[in-house]
Amino acid sequence: MKTVKRSLGAMALAAITLITVSCNEGKKNEATAPMSNEMHQDTMDADKDMAMNDSQDAKAEAILKDYFNLKDALVGDDNAKAKGLGNTLVQSLKSFDMSSYADGKKSELKDIMEDAIEHAEHIGESDIKHQREHFKILSKDVTDMVAITGTQMKLYEQYCPMYDGGTAWLSTEKQVLNPYYGSSMLKCGKVQREIN
């Protein structure tokens, strides 16, 4: 009886092995063509995404460039220059195309851009004290944008504990030059963190 059970077990095992090998061979032949097409499609999609990302990177980098120019005008206590740069930043923010981002990120970016545009517009028409008040919120918007879009630049988030209970801004330089106080307290602040 034990011999019969062993023989049946061995035959069942052989049959399962034969079926498994046959099925795998059939799958190999079927999967070869679609796999190469899928890989080709993935490559094409990656190239398309890379082109979109390059375009998006350029738009985000333009916003950052305009933001840093505005920051420098505030550091230099230059109200008239800050007004012009506020208006320039409005145009950069309005031209940002978020259509290639996922829906959740797109919604976040839309909110960030709307808020940033409003504050940049106020900067474009205000006295320097009021510009600095709007720059505080604009800085948070730009920092939130960078968290989503990323950047190729090395940025420093700097922090002034004195202005309005504590306020941050972004800079491309490690040296602290305070846009909230300008020449009256130019070096007030510290590097809070590095981005990138």
Secondary structure, DSSP 8 states (H G I E B T S, - for coil): -HHHHHHHHHHHHHHHHHHHHHHHHHHHHHHHHHHHHHHHHHHHHHHHHHHHHHHHHHHHHHHHHHHHHHHHHHHTT-HHHHHHHHHHHHHHHHT---TTS-HHHHHHHHHHHHHHHHHHHHHTTS-HHHHHHHHHHHHHHHHHHHHHH--SS-EEEEEESSGGG-EEEEESSSS---TTTGGGGTT--EEEEEE-
